[in-house]
Amino acid sequence: MKDNLQKLKQDILQKLSEVKDGSALRNLEIKTLGRKGELTEMLRKINTLGLEEKKIVGKLANDIKLELAGKFRAAAEVLEGERKNEFIDLTLPGEKTKRGHLHPVTILENELSELFSSLGFSVLSGPELESDYYNFEALNIPADHPARDMQDTFYVARTGAELTRADADGADSNLLLRTHTSPMQVRAMEKYGAPLRVIIPGRCFRSEATDARHEHTFYQLEGLMVDKNISFTDLKGVLEAVVRRLYGAETKLRMRPKFYPFVEPGANFEATCFLCQGRGCRVCKNSGWLEIGGSGMVHPKVLAAGRIDPKAYQGFAFGFGLTRLAMLKYGINDIRLFNSGDLRFLEQF
Ligand code: PHE
């Protein structure tokens, strides 16, 4: 028993000499001298000894206990002193916190939302998972129309439960990932009626074989204005404001006829190349013009689908690729970088 006590004492002193901070010291004290500590347990056993032995061992144990308690107190004082003497230099520069930043497409989206808000347009968002009806049918693209080939998409299968619910609602049961932001034209007309001024930025999807210029996921921005006495000149004026905002006050706009089933007449729109100012360069493939997007006067069938009387109201619509604009603006030559999540790319903005 005596030997055990001495051994325990040495053991505790050894551990004490290795303690480096207050909390380690406290833990060690609890483990050894505490109510259920190693030394305390041993002291309890003394009661089982004979009277003579009890006297001797008892005294030894008590001495050890007092000595250790003293050593613990001394160690505590030393540690406390060290803590007080510790010098903190408040003038040292702090660690820099890394700040995130906006994605290039978001920067453009914000810039354009601001422009359109100043022109009295509201900013809407719509579902990325669309019905065949809003994405195609309501936009005058019937199931057998060849225009569907221009926008091949991903169709989404439904589970049995969803099918029943949709059918009960009388809703369209063919779901797909929207191929453009145009389905929001009819949704906005149905919800808000005429007169109407909205833009809809958002993510779109197409079943593409991806390469440097084609991506299955990209962003568009749609615009729609419906009112009495709206004409093509209103459309041109708004688009001019857009390209000037994007590429500077000197930028010119060009519109040429193009077919889209949901507008009549339809036109693409182009801006003078921001790099060569229209003289011709690598970016504009020597044409001096950059195609931005599609536009036109809203087709009467589309107004009717949106429950707006085409005899009383007219409107214009346009749509362009935000991702494509970001490529032009920042000189990005591979569209796949946008969704890559590659920090070497993203940290450049
Ligand atoms: N939705 C068309 C596209 O994605 C663009 C467009 C929008 C054209 C509105 C005309 C009017 O190609």
Residues whose N, C-alpha, C, O or C-beta is under 5 A from the ligand:
A	BS01	LIG	T179 H180 S182 Y260 V263 G294 S295 G296 A317 F318 G319
